[in-house]
Amino acid sequence: MTITRYGQPCPLCDELLLLDVLQVRSAQSDFPTAERITRRRCPDCQTARPEPWAKAMRDRYGDA
């Protein structure tokens, strides 16, 4: 199951990042057994400043 939640502030504008989180669940448990962030988004910076956004994400998290 994929959910979206807020994360740390954006390195370019200090708004909270939107995190797409993949939750792995098992049939034996009501709670997620593992979570993995699949994408980080800042709608304003990602569209208005794509090159600085990609560089900031690579520098901070190792992804774009």
LUMKE-90391 format. One record per atom (N, C-alpha, C): y, x, z; chain; atom name. Coordinates in steps of 0.02 Angstrom, whole numbers, always signed. Layout:
<recs>
<rec><py>Y</py><px>X</px><pz>Z</pz><c>A</c><a>CA</a></rec>
...
</recs>
This chain:
<recs>
<rec><py>-58</py><px>+42</px><pz>+0</pz><c>A</c><a>N</a></rec>
<rec><py>+0</py><px>+0</px><pz>+0</pz><c>A</c><a>CA</a></rec>
<rec><py>+62</py><px>+45</px><pz>+0</pz><c>A</c><a>C</a></rec>
<rec><py>+110</py><px>+28</px><pz>-40</pz><c>A</c><a>N</a></rec>
<rec><py>+173</py><px>+65</px><pz>-43</pz><c>A</c><a>CA</a></rec>
<rec><py>+228</py><px>+25</px><pz>-10</pz><c>A</c><a>C</a></rec>
<rec><py>+265</py><px>+57</px><pz>+35</pz><c>A</c><a>N</a></rec>
<rec><py>+322</py><px>+25</px><pz>+68</pz><c>A</c><a>CA</a></rec>
<rec><py>+384</py><px>+69</px><pz>+57</pz><c>A</c><a>C</a></rec>
<rec><py>+442</py><px>+40</px><pz>+71</pz><c>A</c><a>N</a></rec>
<rec><py>+504</py><px>+77</px><pz>+67</pz><c>A</c><a>CA</a></rec>
<rec><py>+536</py><px>+76</px><pz>+136</pz><c>A</c><a>C</a></rec>
<rec><py>+559</py><px>+135</px><pz>+158</pz><c>A</c><a>N</a></rec>
<rec><py>+595</py><px>+139</px><pz>+222</pz><c>A</c><a>CA</a></rec>
<rec><py>+652</py><px>+188</px><pz>+216</pz><c>A</c><a>C</a></rec>
<rec><py>+696</py><px>+188</px><pz>+265</pz><c>A</c><a>N</a></rec>
<rec><py>+752</py><px>+235</px><pz>+266</pz><c>A</c><a>CA</a></rec>
<rec><py>+729</py><px>+302</px><pz>+295</pz><c>A</c><a>C</a></rec>
<rec><py>+760</py><px>+355</px><pz>+269</pz><c>A</c><a>N</a></rec>
<rec><py>+743</py><px>+422</px><pz>+292</pz><c>A</c><a>CA</a></rec>
<rec><py>+805</py><px>+459</px><pz>+315</pz><c>A</c><a>C</a></rec>
<rec><py>+805</py><px>+524</px><pz>+307</pz><c>A</c><a>N</a></rec>
<rec><py>+861</py><px>+566</px><pz>+326</pz><c>A</c><a>CA</a></rec>
<rec><py>+921</py><px>+555</px><pz>+281</pz><c>A</c><a>C</a></rec>
<rec><py>+980</py><px>+577</px><pz>+301</pz><c>A</c><a>N</a></rec>
<rec><py>+1039</py><px>+569</px><pz>+258</pz><c>A</c><a>CA</a></rec>
<rec><py>+1033</py><px>+609</px><pz>+193</pz><c>A</c><a>C</a></rec>
<rec><py>+1063</py><px>+583</px><pz>+141</pz><c>A</c><a>N</a></rec>
<rec><py>+1065</py><px>+616</px><pz>+76</pz><c>A</c><a>CA</a></rec>
<rec><py>+1105</py><px>+681</px><pz>+84</pz><c>A</c><a>C</a></rec>
<rec><py>+1082</py><px>+736</px><pz>+54</pz><c>A</c><a>N</a></rec>
<rec><py>+1119</py><px>+799</px><pz>+61</pz><c>A</c><a>CA</a></rec>
<rec><py>+1185</py><px>+799</px><pz>+23</pz><c>A</c><a>C</a></rec>
<rec><py>+1196</py><px>+752</px><pz>-22</pz><c>A</c><a>N</a></rec>
<rec><py>+1257</py><px>+751</px><pz>-62</pz><c>A</c><a>CA</a></rec>
<rec><py>+1310</py><px>+702</px><pz>-35</pz><c>A</c><a>C</a></rec>
<rec><py>+1288</py><px>+645</px><pz>-6</pz><c>A</c><a>N</a></rec>
<rec><py>+1337</py><px>+594</px><pz>+14</pz><c>A</c><a>CA</a></rec>
<rec><py>+1328</py><px>+569</px><pz>+86</pz><c>A</c><a>C</a></rec>
<rec><py>+1278</py><px>+590</px><pz>+120</pz><c>A</c><a>N</a></rec>
<rec><py>+1263</py><px>+571</px><pz>+190</pz><c>A</c><a>CA</a></rec>
<rec><py>+1242</py><px>+499</px><pz>+200</pz><c>A</c><a>C</a></rec>
<rec><py>+1228</py><px>+461</px><pz>+146</pz><c>A</c><a>N</a></rec>
<rec><py>+1197</py><px>+395</px><pz>+153</pz><c>A</c><a>CA</a></rec>
<rec><py>+1123</py><px>+406</px><pz>+166</pz><c>A</c><a>C</a></rec>
<rec><py>+1090</py><px>+358</px><pz>+198</pz><c>A</c><a>N</a></rec>
<rec><py>+1019</py><px>+366</px><pz>+212</pz><c>A</c><a>CA</a></rec>
<rec><py>+978</py><px>+361</px><pz>+148</pz><c>A</c><a>C</a></rec>
<rec><py>+930</py><px>+407</px><pz>+140</pz><c>A</c><a>N</a></rec>
<rec><py>+886</py><px>+406</px><pz>+82</pz><c>A</c><a>CA</a></rec>
<rec><py>+836</py><px>+349</px><pz>+89</pz><c>A</c><a>C</a></rec>
<rec><py>+816</py><px>+321</px><pz>+32</pz><c>A</c><a>N</a></rec>
<rec><py>+762</py><px>+272</px><pz>+30</pz><c>A</c><a>CA</a></rec>
<rec><py>+698</py><px>+311</px><pz>+15</pz><c>A</c><a>C</a></rec>
<rec><py>+647</py><px>+301</px><pz>+57</pz><c>A</c><a>N</a></rec>
<rec><py>+583</py><px>+335</px><pz>+48</pz><c>A</c><a>CA</a></rec>
<rec><py>+530</py><px>+286</px><pz>+25</pz><c>A</c><a>C</a></rec>
<rec><py>+496</py><px>+303</px><pz>-29</pz><c>A</c><a>N</a></rec>
<rec><py>+437</py><px>+264</px><pz>-49</pz><c>A</c><a>CA</a></rec>
<rec><py>+377</py><px>+297</px><pz>-16</pz><c>A</c><a>C</a></rec>
<rec><py>+343</py><px>+260</px><pz>+28</pz><c>A</c><a>N</a></rec>
<rec><py>+290</py><px>+287</px><pz>+69</pz><c>A</c><a>CA</a></rec>
<rec><py>+224</py><px>+253</px><pz>+50</pz><c>A</c><a>C</a></rec>
<rec><py>+174</py><px>+293</px><pz>+34</pz><c>A</c><a>N</a></rec>
<rec><py>+107</py><px>+268</px><pz>+20</pz><c>A</c><a>CA</a></rec>
<rec><py>+68</py><px>+268</px><pz>+85</pz><c>A</c><a>C</a></rec>
<rec><py>+46</py><px>+209</px><pz>+106</pz><c>A</c><a>N</a></rec>
<rec><py>+7</py><px>+204</px><pz>+167</pz><c>A</c><a>CA</a></rec>
<rec><py>-66</py><px>+192</px><pz>+149</pz><c>A</c><a>C</a></rec>
<rec><py>-110</py><px>+232</px><pz>+179</pz><c>A</c><a>N</a></rec>
<rec><py>-182</py><px>+224</px><pz>+169</pz><c>A</c><a>CA</a></rec>
<rec><py>-209</py><px>+186</px><pz>+229</pz><c>A</c><a>C</a></rec>
<rec><py>-243</py><px>+132</px><pz>+216</pz><c>A</c><a>N</a></rec>
<rec><py>-271</py><px>+92</px><pz>+270</pz><c>A</c><a>CA</a></rec>
<rec><py>-347</py><px>+89</px><pz>+262</pz><c>A</c><a>C</a></rec>
<rec><py>-381</py><px>+79</px><pz>+317</pz><c>A</c><a>N</a></rec>
<rec><py>-453</py><px>+71</px><pz>+315</pz><c>A</c><a>CA</a></rec>
<rec><py>-471</py><px>+0</px><pz>+336</pz><c>A</c><a>C</a></rec>
<rec><py>-530</py><px>-22</px><pz>+318</pz><c>A</c><a>N</a></rec>
<rec><py>-551</py><px>-89</px><pz>+335</pz><c>A</c><a>CA</a></rec>
<rec><py>-564</py><px>-96</px><pz>+410</pz><c>A</c><a>C</a></rec>
<rec><py>-576</py><px>-40</px><pz>+444</pz><c>A</c><a>N</a></rec>
<rec><py>-592</py><px>-42</px><pz>+515</pz><c>A</c><a>CA</a></rec>
<rec><py>-530</py><px>-41</px><pz>+560</pz><c>A</c><a>C</a></rec>
<rec><py>-471</py><px>-29</px><pz>+532</pz><c>A</c><a>N</a></rec>
<rec><py>-411</py><px>-22</px><pz>+573</pz><c>A</c><a>CA</a></rec>
<rec><py>-354</py><px>-65</px><pz>+545</pz><c>A</c><a>C</a></rec>
<rec><py>-314</py><px>-93</px><pz>+590</pz><c>A</c><a>N</a></rec>
<rec><py>-256</py><px>-131</px><pz>+570</pz><c>A</c><a>CA</a></rec>
<rec><py>-196</py><px>-87</px><pz>+555</pz><c>A</c><a>C</a></rec>
<rec><py>-200</py><px>-24</px><pz>+575</pz><c>A</c><a>N</a></rec>
<rec><py>-144</py><px>+23</px><pz>+568</pz><c>A</c><a>CA</a></rec>
<rec><py>-157</py><px>+72</px><pz>+511</pz><c>A</c><a>C</a></rec>
<rec><py>-104</py><px>+99</px><pz>+480</pz><c>A</c><a>N</a></rec>
<rec><py>-114</py><px>+149</px><pz>+428</pz><c>A</c><a>CA</a></rec>
<rec><py>-149</py><px>+211</px><pz>+456</pz><c>A</c><a>C</a></rec>
<rec><py>-196</py><px>+239</px><pz>+418</pz><c>A</c><a>N</a></rec>
<rec><py>-230</py><px>+299</px><pz>+439</pz><c>A</c><a>CA</a></rec>
<rec><py>-194</py><px>+362</px><pz>+414</pz><c>A</c><a>C</a></rec>
<rec><py>-155</py><px>+354</px><pz>+361</pz><c>A</c><a>N</a></rec>
<rec><py>-116</py><px>+411</px><pz>+334</pz><c>A</c><a>CA</a></rec>
<rec><py>-56</py><px>+384</px><pz>+296</pz><c>A</c><a>C</a></rec>
<rec><py>-4</py><px>+424</px><pz>+293</pz><c>A</c><a>N</a></rec>
<rec><py>+56</py><px>+407</px><pz>+255</pz><c>A</c><a>CA</a></rec>
<rec><py>+78</py><px>+468</px><pz>+215</pz><c>A</c><a>C</a></rec>
<rec><py>+103</py><px>+455</px><pz>+155</pz><c>A</c><a>N</a></rec>
<rec><py>+129</py><px>+509</px><pz>+113</pz><c>A</c><a>CA</a></rec>
<rec><py>+191</py><px>+484</px><pz>+77</pz><c>A</c><a>C</a></rec>
<rec><py>+244</py><px>+524</px><pz>+80</pz><c>A</c><a>N</a></rec>
<rec><py>+306</py><px>+507</px><pz>+45</pz><c>A</c><a>CA</a></rec>
<rec><py>+296</py><px>+524</px><pz>-29</pz><c>A</c><a>C</a></rec>
<rec><py>+303</py><px>+473</px><pz>-71</pz><c>A</c><a>N</a></rec>
<rec><py>+292</py><px>+484</px><pz>-143</pz><c>A</c><a>CA</a></rec>
<rec><py>+358</py><px>+493</px><pz>-181</pz><c>A</c><a>C</a></rec>
<rec><py>+414</py><px>+469</px><pz>-151</pz><c>A</c><a>N</a></rec>
<rec><py>+478</py><px>+476</px><pz>-186</pz><c>A</c><a>CA</a></rec>
<rec><py>+535</py><px>+467</px><pz>-137</pz><c>A</c><a>C</a></rec>
<rec><py>+588</py><px>+506</px><pz>-147</pz><c>A</c><a>N</a></rec>
<rec><py>+650</py><px>+499</px><pz>-109</pz><c>A</c><a>CA</a></rec>
<rec><py>+704</py><px>+477</px><pz>-156</pz><c>A</c><a>C</a></rec>
<rec><py>+745</py><px>+427</px><pz>-135</pz><c>A</c><a>N</a></rec>
<rec><py>+796</py><px>+401</px><pz>-180</pz><c>A</c><a>CA</a></rec>
<rec><py>+862</py><px>+392</px><pz>-144</pz><c>A</c><a>C</a></rec>
<rec><py>+916</py><px>+406</px><pz>-180</pz><c>A</c><a>N</a></rec>
<rec><py>+984</py><px>+388</px><pz>-161</pz><c>A</c><a>CA</a></rec>
<rec><py>+1013</py><px>+358</px><pz>-225</pz><c>A</c><a>C</a></rec>
<rec><py>+1016</py><px>+292</px><pz>-229</pz><c>A</c><a>N</a></rec>
<rec><py>+1036</py><px>+260</px><pz>-292</pz><c>A</c><a>CA</a></rec>
<rec><py>+1103</py><px>+284</px><pz>-319</pz><c>A</c><a>C</a></rec>
<rec><py>+1152</py><px>+298</px><pz>-276</pz><c>A</c><a>N</a></rec>
<rec><py>+1217</py><px>+320</px><pz>-299</pz><c>A</c><a>CA</a></rec>
<rec><py>+1214</py><px>+390</px><pz>-328</pz><c>A</c><a>C</a></rec>
<rec><py>+1189</py><px>+438</px><pz>-290</pz><c>A</c><a>N</a></rec>
<rec><py>+1189</py><px>+508</px><pz>-312</pz><c>A</c><a>CA</a></rec>
<rec><py>+1140</py><px>+521</px><pz>-368</pz><c>A</c><a>C</a></rec>
<rec><py>+1084</py><px>+487</px><pz>-367</pz><c>A</c><a>N</a></rec>
<rec><py>+1033</py><px>+498</px><pz>-418</pz><c>A</c><a>CA</a></rec>
<rec><py>+1058</py><px>+479</px><pz>-488</pz><c>A</c><a>C</a></rec>
<rec><py>+1098</py><px>+427</px><pz>-493</pz><c>A</c><a>N</a></rec>
<rec><py>+1122</py><px>+406</px><pz>-558</pz><c>A</c><a>CA</a></rec>
<rec><py>+1189</py><px>+438</px><pz>-576</pz><c>A</c><a>C</a></rec>
<rec><py>+1233</py><px>+448</px><pz>-526</pz><c>A</c><a>N</a></rec>
<rec><py>+1300</py><px>+475</px><pz>-540</pz><c>A</c><a>CA</a></rec>
<rec><py>+1300</py><px>+551</px><pz>-548</pz><c>A</c><a>C</a></rec>
<rec><py>+1256</py><px>+585</px><pz>-511</pz><c>A</c><a>N</a></rec>
<rec><py>+1255</py><px>+659</px><pz>-513</pz><c>A</c><a>CA</a></rec>
<rec><py>+1182</py><px>+683</px><pz>-518</pz><c>A</c><a>C</a></rec>
<rec><py>+1149</py><px>+672</px><pz>-575</pz><c>A</c><a>N</a></rec>
<rec><py>+1078</py><px>+688</px><pz>-579</pz><c>A</c><a>CA</a></rec>
<rec><py>+1061</py><px>+762</px><pz>-571</pz><c>A</c><a>C</a></rec>
<rec><py>+1102</py><px>+807</px><pz>-598</pz><c>A</c><a>N</a></rec>
<rec><py>+1086</py><px>+878</px><pz>-592</pz><c>A</c><a>CA</a></rec>
<rec><py>+1094</py><px>+905</px><pz>-520</pz><c>A</c><a>C</a></rec>
<rec><py>+1151</py><px>+891</px><pz>-486</pz><c>A</c><a>N</a></rec>
<rec><py>+1155</py><px>+913</px><pz>-416</pz><c>A</c><a>CA</a></rec>
<rec><py>+1102</py><px>+879</px><pz>-372</pz><c>A</c><a>C</a></rec>
<rec><py>+1086</py><px>+816</px><pz>-388</pz><c>A</c><a>N</a></rec>
<rec><py>+1034</py><px>+780</px><pz>-350</pz><c>A</c><a>CA</a></rec>
<rec><py>+967</py><px>+816</px><pz>-356</pz><c>A</c><a>C</a></rec>
<rec><py>+948</py><px>+832</px><pz>-417</pz><c>A</c><a>N</a></rec>
<rec><py>+883</py><px>+865</px><pz>-427</pz><c>A</c><a>CA</a></rec>
<rec><py>+881</py><px>+933</px><pz>-392</pz><c>A</c><a>C</a></rec>
<rec><py>+936</py><px>+970</px><pz>-396</pz><c>A</c><a>N</a></rec>
<rec><py>+939</py><px>+1036</px><pz>-363</pz><c>A</c><a>CA</a></rec>
<rec><py>+935</py><px>+1029</px><pz>-287</pz><c>A</c><a>C</a></rec>
<rec><py>+971</py><px>+981</px><pz>-259</pz><c>A</c><a>N</a></rec>
<rec><py>+970</py><px>+970</px><pz>-187</pz><c>A</c><a>CA</a></rec>
<rec><py>+900</py><px>+950</px><pz>-163</pz><c>A</c><a>C</a></rec>
<rec><py>+866</py><px>+907</px><pz>-200</pz><c>A</c><a>N</a></rec>
<rec><py>+799</py><px>+886</px><pz>-181</pz><c>A</c><a>CA</a></rec>
<rec><py>+749</py><px>+943</px><pz>-186</pz><c>A</c><a>C</a></rec>
<rec><py>+755</py><px>+984</px><pz>-238</pz><c>A</c><a>N</a></rec>
<rec><py>+711</py><px>+1043</px><pz>-244</pz><c>A</c><a>CA</a></rec>
<rec><py>+722</py><px>+1091</px><pz>-187</pz><c>A</c><a>C</a></rec>
<rec><py>+786</py><px>+1104</px><pz>-171</pz><c>A</c><a>N</a></rec>
<rec><py>+802</py><px>+1151</px><pz>-118</pz><c>A</c><a>CA</a></rec>
<rec><py>+779</py><px>+1127</px><pz>-49</pz><c>A</c><a>C</a></rec>
<rec><py>+788</py><px>+1064</px><pz>-36</pz><c>A</c><a>N</a></rec>
<rec><py>+772</py><px>+1037</px><pz>+31</pz><c>A</c><a>CA</a></rec>
<rec><py>+699</py><px>+1018</px><pz>+39</pz><c>A</c><a>C</a></rec>
<rec><py>+670</py><px>+985</px><pz>-11</pz><c>A</c><a>N</a></rec>
<rec><py>+603</py><px>+957</px><pz>-4</pz><c>A</c><a>CA</a></rec>
<rec><py>+551</py><px>+987</px><pz>-51</pz><c>A</c><a>C</a></rec>
<rec><py>+573</py><px>+1025</px><pz>-100</pz><c>A</c><a>N</a></rec>
<rec><py>+525</py><px>+1053</px><pz>-148</pz><c>A</c><a>CA</a></rec>
<rec><py>+507</py><px>+1005</px><pz>-204</pz><c>A</c><a>C</a></rec>
<rec><py>+543</py><px>+950</px><pz>-211</pz><c>A</c><a>N</a></rec>
<rec><py>+530</py><px>+903</px><pz>-265</pz><c>A</c><a>CA</a></rec>
<rec><py>+597</py><px>+876</px><pz>-292</pz><c>A</c><a>C</a></rec>
<rec><py>+593</py><px>+838</px><pz>-346</pz><c>A</c><a>N</a></rec>
<rec><py>+654</py><px>+811</px><pz>-375</pz><c>A</c><a>CA</a></rec>
<rec><py>+652</py><px>+737</px><pz>-378</pz><c>A</c><a>C</a></rec>
</recs>
